[in-house]
Amino acid sequence: MFTAILTAVAPIFVCVGIGFGWFRLRHPYPSDFITRIVMNIGAPCLIISVLGKADVDAKSLLAVGSAAVSVFALVLAVMVVILWATKQTFANSLPPLLFGNNGNMGLPLCLFAFGEPGLALGLSYFLVFVIINFTFGIGLVTWGKESAYSRFEVLRQPLVYSALIGMLMLWQGIHLPQWLQNSVDLLAGLTIPLMLITLGYSLGKLGLGEIRDSILLSVMRVAGGVLAGLAVAEWLDLEGVVRGVVIIQSAMPAAVSNYLLALKYTEQPGRVAGTVVLSTLLSLVTLPYLISTALQQAGLH
């Protein structure tokens, strides 16, 4: 059991540590350029590469997607009530509670815990939240403000089209020509390491801001995500790797993208930055327990 947990967690620490160390050494790191490469080339290739070869059925992918929507709805309902009762500003406090780091951290964890099937299912969860984030999420932080984003921004994302292509390949049993498959696999391989290194570098740049509120929001993000994932998995009667992936993805810390949007559109980006940093540190501490729980829930321990 210890070996299984170490296998899943160690690569996360190593890659995030490289990124953080790169920042501490004050080496230049073109985060914007790398993020664009990952989101527009690497991640779409990863989706096609994984779904094109995935040993999972469309029913399992649909189950994970449905669970992702259910987790979002549950967390949204609960957190809105809590924030309203405590008189918190929704634009500042709600996004980091809703949108976890399902890409940078969630995908590697699903891969290392459950192999290629886990990565394929984790991608299904991730894509649902990408679509929600590019619609509801951006609308939330730009409410009442002049925004550079279009309501159709999600339709401009290569991730969405790569998901459609990957699902079509999986459904119809279509395989790419070997030369194209090799090219897609090569580009896909850069995605997860660069995601994690960029995460580590980004965390090094963030300040803690208003630490008391950030601690509270961090605990709410991680603990609320775990409880929501367990509740939805039980409600939908999920089993095996599907159940484990939903629990892992639901428990991820606040995504760095929350801070980038808060920096541009809100008055208290420090609180969001603190939530991103502290929830990530909290999740790193709790990762062994999370992986252990996910493996047990999946019936693999």
C-alpha positions in Angstrom: 0.0 0.0 0.0 2.8 2.4 0.9 4.5 1.6 -2.4 1.3 2.4 -4.3 0.9 5.7 -2.6 4.5 6.7 -3.1 4.3 5.7 -6.8 1.4 8.1 -7.2 2.6 11.0 -5.0 6.4 11.1 -5.6 6.3 12.4 -9.3 4.0 15.2 -8.2 6.4 16.4 -5.5 9.4 16.1 -7.8 7.9 18.1 -10.7 6.3 20.8 -8.5 9.6 21.0 -6.6 11.5 21.6 -9.8 9.2 24.4 -10.7 9.4 26.0 -7.3 13.2 25.6 -7.2 13.4 27.2 -10.6 11.6 30.3 -9.2 13.7 30.4 -6.1 16.9 30.4 -8.3 15.3 33.3 -10.2 15.7 31.7 -13.6 13.4 33.1 -16.3 10.3 31.0 -17.0 7.9 32.1 -19.7 4.7 30.9 -17.9 2.3 32.4 -20.4 4.1 30.9 -23.4 4.3 27.5 -21.8 0.7 27.6 -20.7 -0.4 28.4 -24.2 1.7 25.5 -25.6 0.2 23.1 -23.1 -3.4 24.2 -23.4 -3.5 24.6 -27.2 -1.1 21.8 -28.3 0.0 19.4 -25.5 -3.3 18.9 -23.7 -5.4 18.4 -26.9 -2.9 15.8 -28.1 -3.0 14.2 -24.7 -6.7 13.8 -24.9 -6.6 12.3 -28.4 -3.7 10.1 -27.5 -5.3 8.7 -24.4 -8.9 8.4 -25.6 -7.7 6.9 -28.9 -6.0 4.0 -27.0 -8.1 4.0 -23.8 -9.3 0.6 -22.5 -12.4 2.2 -21.1 -16.0 2.2 -22.4 -18.0 5.3 -23.2 -20.4 4.5 -20.4 -17.6 4.9 -17.8 -16.6 8.3 -19.4 -20.2 9.4 -19.3 -20.5 8.3 -15.6 -17.4 10.4 -14.7 -18.8 13.4 -16.6 -22.1 13.1 -14.9 -20.4 12.9 -11.5 -18.4 16.0 -12.3 -21.5 18.0 -13.0 -23.1 16.6 -9.8 -20.1 17.5 -7.7 -20.1 21.0 -9.1 -23.8 21.5 -8.4 -23.4 20.2 -4.9 -20.4 22.3 -4.0 -22.0 25.3 -5.5 -25.2 24.9 -3.5 -23.4 24.4 -0.2 -20.8 27.1 -0.7 -23.3 29.7 -1.8 -25.3 29.2 1.4 -22.1 29.3 3.6 -20.8 32.5 1.9 -24.2 34.2 2.0 -24.5 33.4 5.7 -21.0 34.8 6.5 -21.5 37.8 4.2 -18.6 37.0 1.9 -18.2 38.4 -1.6 -19.1 35.7 -4.2 -16.7 37.0 -6.9 -13.7 36.8 -4.6 -14.5 33.7 -2.5 -16.7 31.4 -4.7 -14.4 30.6 -7.7 -11.5 29.0 -5.7 -14.1 26.9 -3.8 -15.6 25.6 -7.1 -12.7 25.1 -9.4 -10.0 22.7 -8.3 -6.7 21.9 -9.9 -8.1 19.0 -12.0 -5.5 19.5 -14.7 -2.1 20.2 -13.2 -2.6 17.9 -10.2 -5.7 15.8 -10.8 -4.6 14.2 -14.1 -1.1 13.1 -12.9 -2.7 11.6 -9.8 -5.3 9.7 -11.8 -2.6 8.4 -14.0 -0.2 7.3 -11.3 -2.9 5.8 -9.1 -4.9 4.0 -11.8 -2.8 3.9 -15.0 -4.0 4.8 -18.5 -7.7 4.0 -17.7 -7.5 6.4 -14.8 -6.0 9.2 -17.0 -8.8 8.7 -19.6 -11.5 9.0 -16.9 -9.7 11.9 -15.2 -9.7 13.7 -18.6 -13.5 13.4 -18.7 -13.8 15.1 -15.3 -11.3 17.7 -16.3 -13.1 18.6 -19.5 -16.4 19.1 -17.8 -14.8 21.7 -15.5 -13.0 23.4 -18.3 -16.3 24.0 -20.0 -18.0 25.2 -16.8 -15.0 27.5 -16.0 -15.0 29.1 -19.5 -18.7 29.8 -19.1 -20.1 30.1 -15.6 -16.7 30.7 -14.0 -15.7 33.7 -16.1 -19.2 35.1 -15.9 -19.0 34.9 -12.1 -15.8 37.0 -11.8 -16.7 39.4 -14.6 -20.3 40.0 -13.4 -21.1 43.7 -13.9 -17.6 44.4 -15.3 -16.5 45.0 -18.9 -14.9 41.7 -19.9 -12.5 40.8 -22.8 -14.0 37.3 -22.8 -16.8 36.3 -25.1 -19.7 34.1 -23.9 -18.6 31.8 -26.7 -15.0 31.6 -25.5 -15.4 27.9 -24.7 -16.0 27.3 -28.5 -12.5 28.6 -29.2 -10.7 26.1 -27.0 -8.9 23.3 -28.8 -9.5 21.1 -25.7 -13.2 20.9 -26.6 -12.7 19.8 -30.2 -10.0 17.3 -29.2 -12.4 15.8 -26.7 -15.0 15.4 -29.4 -12.5 13.8 -31.7 -11.2 11.5 -29.0 -14.7 10.4 -28.0 -15.6 9.7 -31.7 -12.4 7.6 -32.0 -13.3 5.7 -28.8 -16.9 5.1 -29.8 -16.2 4.0 -33.4 -12.9 2.2 -32.7 -11.0 4.5 -35.0 -7.2 4.4 -34.9 -4.8 7.0 -36.2 -2.1 6.1 -38.8 1.0 5.1 -36.9 3.0 8.1 -38.0 0.3 10.4 -36.7 -0.2 8.4 -33.5 3.5 8.7 -32.8 3.4 12.4 -33.4 0.4 12.9 -31.1 2.0 10.7 -28.4 5.2 12.7 -28.5 3.4 16.0 -28.1 1.1 14.6 -25.4 4.2 13.6 -23.4 5.1 17.2 -22.7 1.8 18.0 -21.1 1.8 16.6 -17.6 5.5 17.4 -16.7 5.1 21.0 -17.9 1.7 21.4 -16.1 3.4 20.4 -12.8 6.5 22.4 -13.3 4.5 25.5 -14.2 2.3 24.9 -11.1 5.4 24.8 -8.9 6.8 28.0 -10.5 3.4 29.8 -10.2 3.1 28.8 -6.5 6.5 30.4 -5.8 5.2 33.7 -7.3 2.0 33.9 -5.2 1.8 35.7 -1.9 -0.4 34.6 1.0 -2.5 37.7 1.1 -5.2 37.7 3.9 -4.0 34.6 5.6 -7.0 34.0 8.0 -9.6 34.0 5.3 -7.3 32.0 3.0 -6.9 29.3 5.6 -10.7 29.0 6.0 -11.3 28.9 2.3 -8.5 26.4 1.8 -10.0 24.0 4.3 -13.4 24.5 2.8 -12.0 23.8 -0.7 -10.2 20.5 0.1 -12.5 19.1 2.8 -15.7 20.1 0.9 -14.3 18.6 -2.3 -13.6 15.2 -0.6 -17.0 15.1 1.0 -18.8 16.1 -2.2 -16.8 13.4 -4.2 -17.7 10.7 -1.7 -21.3 11.8 -1.5 -21.7 11.9 -5.3 -19.9 8.5 -5.8 -22.3 7.0 -3.3 -25.4 8.6 -4.7 -24.5 7.6 -8.3 -23.4 4.1 -7.1 -20.0 4.4 -8.8 -17.6 1.5 -8.6 -14.0 0.7 -9.3 -11.6 3.1 -11.0 -14.6 5.4 -11.9 -15.3 5.9 -8.2 -11.6 6.4 -7.3 -11.1 9.0 -10.1 -14.1 11.0 -9.0 -12.9 11.2 -5.4 -9.4 12.3 -6.5 -10.6 14.9 -8.9 -13.2 16.3 -6.5 -10.5 16.8 -3.7 -8.1 18.9 -5.7 -6.9 22.3 -4.3 -7.9 25.6 -5.8 -6.6 26.0 -9.4 -4.0 28.7 -10.2 -6.3 30.0 -12.9 -8.6 31.3 -10.1 -5.8 33.7 -9.1 -5.2 34.9 -12.6 -8.8 35.9 -13.1 -9.0 37.5 -9.6 -5.9 39.5 -10.4 -7.6 40.9 -13.5 -11.2 41.3 -12.3 -11.5 41.5 -8.5 -10.5 43.8 -5.7 -9.0 41.2 -3.4 -6.7 38.9 -5.4 -4.5 38.4 -2.3 -7.2 36.3 -0.7 -7.5 34.1 -3.8 -3.7 33.8 -4.1 -3.5 32.7 -0.4 -6.3 30.1 -1.0 -4.4 28.7 -4.0 -1.1 28.4 -2.1 -2.5 27.1 1.2 -5.0 24.7 -0.3 -2.2 23.3 -2.4 0.1 22.9 0.6 -2.8 21.3 2.5 -3.5 18.9 -0.3 0.1 17.9 -0.6 0.0 17.0 3.1 -3.2 15.0 2.7 -2.3 13.3 -0.6 -1.2 10.0 1.0 -4.6 9.8 2.8 -6.4 10.8 -0.4 -4.7 8.2 -2.5 -5.3 5.5 0.1 -9.0 6.4 0.3 -9.3 6.5 -3.5 -7.7 3.0 -3.8 -9.9 1.6 -1.1 -13.0 3.1 -2.6 -12.0 1.7 -6.0 -11.7 -1.8 -4.4 -7.9 -2.0 -5.2 -6.8 -2.3 -1.5 
